[in-house]
Amino acid sequence: MPSSDAVFSTGDSDFMKAVTEEIPGLYRYALTLVGDPESAEWLVSDTLSKAWEKSSTFRSESGLSTWLHRILHNLAVDNARKRAREVSVEEVEDKWRDGAFSVDPEQVVEMAEDREELRDSLLRLPFAYRSVLLLHDAQGWKLPEIASSLEISLSAAKQRLRRGRMMLVSALSEGAARKAVGSGMSLSCWQARSMVSDYLDGEISGTTRESQLVDHLSNCVTCPPLYTALVGVKASLSGMRDPDTVISPDVIKRIRRATNDRP
């Protein structure tokens, strides 16, 4: 939740000190938004750089934490790319309008209590809804503070929170169904998909991990098409290799000159 920030001049060293103290909260928010530590670190780093560049625009009445979270959110929006696996807002609302629609609450809560499953389901939510949901239910922000930070209306913040909660329950319910289908396998879909690249490069050949992956690909419904697509794309990229291509000396000179000119 945003703290009551002290008033200070952005020209003082106290400014960057105060910004630095916000890193833990920014990192936790970034990690829940993007899903992996490395991306979260880059996002926070970019946020701090942007904060330094825009320090003259900071107005203490808005609160430093709110201002920094707004920068991080905007950077994340700029970097975000719509994912094919995202939950559709319209589809979820249509389901929830249907009086016959329901979920198994025990399964949903069990999935939510598994941090890996919860994170995977959160990443299925469109970014705009995920960010409001995380700020409110995970970070403890109030809706007016969220609306101010994200520069949206209070009604829009309320709508995103309502829809975000519905979408998360739906995503967790669908995840429970997927998990039930793959309950007899030693690897989850995400674990298997994380290993496919090493498998393609022969880096896990002859290991237990390879046998587990092969077993998963033999029994999973959704992963084999992804694996086949990866194999095909890799083969196509290999066909682009042309060791006989001649690089113009002028190009080489320009690259060297640009490299030497860098501070």
Secondary structure as UniProt FT lines:
FT   TURN            10..11
FT   HELIX           13..21
FT   HELIX           23..34
FT   HELIX           37..53
FT   HELIX           55..57
FT   HELIX           60..62
FT   HELIX           64..79
FT   TURN            84..85
FT   HELIX           89..97
FT   TURN            99..100
FT   HELIX           105..113
FT   HELIX           115..122
FT   TURN            123..124
FT   HELIX           127..133
FT   HELIX           134..138
FT   HELIX           143..150
FT   HELIX           154..181
FT   TURN            182..184
FT   HELIX           189..200
FT   TURN            201..206
FT   HELIX           208..219
FT   HELIX           223..238
FT   TURN            239..240
FT   TURN            243..244
FT   HELIX           249..261
//
